[in-house]
Amino acid sequence: MNLLAIETATTACAVAIRTSSGDERALVVEGERHHTEALAPGIRELLLAVDLPARELERVVVDRGPGLFTGLRVGVATAIGFALAAGAELVGVTSLEVLARGAHASGVRGTLLAAVDGRRGELFVQTFLLEDEARSVDEPIVTTPSQTVTEWSRRGGAVTFTGDGVARYATLFRGVAGGSLYEQRVPPVLEALRLGAERDPDSAIVPLYLREADAVANFATRDVRP
């Protein structure tokens, strides 16, 4: 199956492609360009690298959040556009589960807290247990760095922190007894690709904003039900 994965939940922009022949490549674009300026050229670059016409895409995987509002809008809209043009399936994954999968693939085991920087002094966080697979143990929430650190200091025990939200407030997180930091500033887009390949297609892709101000924004989603 020819798959495209799109990652725009953080300040970076990343894309990955897997062809039916097994060629798998990824590209991360970081810098001053906005998602709207970086995403489409990045996709075109990878499609050319694997000599795959966009019309031959069979599934498009997109990180639907939580994350930065504008980035999610751009990522989901672009995924819908490519899927419509190619008649491809759509699959949504979350930034936090992709971070958990990335840590698991690198050998991290035990309790893990994935944290995406939500700006405004807030974090989007979710807890996972990494054993034979990465399994969520709660739902994503909005919180603050200080509340997160206080909670995990109270709990005690070993925990790994990961994500750009951890990187931004690394000094605070390093103060948690039993805590360790695993650096992942961008949810690994290859893990999004692999996760999306395992799942059934979604009937609709809805961005996971979490905050009310984001959730009530006027944003159209595509219904892909037959």
Sequence and secondary structure as in RCSB ss.txt:
>XXXX:A:sequence
MNLLAIETATTACAVAIRTSSGDERALVVEGERHHTEALAPGIRELLLAVDLPARELERVVVDRGPGLFTGLRVG
VATAIGFALAAGAELVGVTSLEVLARGAHASGVRGTLLAAVDGRRGELFVQTFLLEDEARSVDEPIVTTPSQTVT
EWSRRGGAVTFTGDGVARYATLFRGVAGGSLYEQRVPPVLEALRLGAERDPDSAIVPLYLREADAVANFATRDVR
P
>XXXX:A:secstr
  EEEEE SSSSEEEEEE TT  EEEEEE SS  HHHHHHHHHHHHHHHTT  GGG  EEEEE  SS HHHHHHH
HHHHHHHHHHHT EEEEE HHHHHHHHHHHTT  EEEEEEEEEETTEEEEEEEEESSSEEE S  EEE HHHHHH
HHHHH S EEEESHHHHHTHHHHTTSTTEEEE  SS  HHHHHHHHHHS   SB      SHHHHTS     B  
 
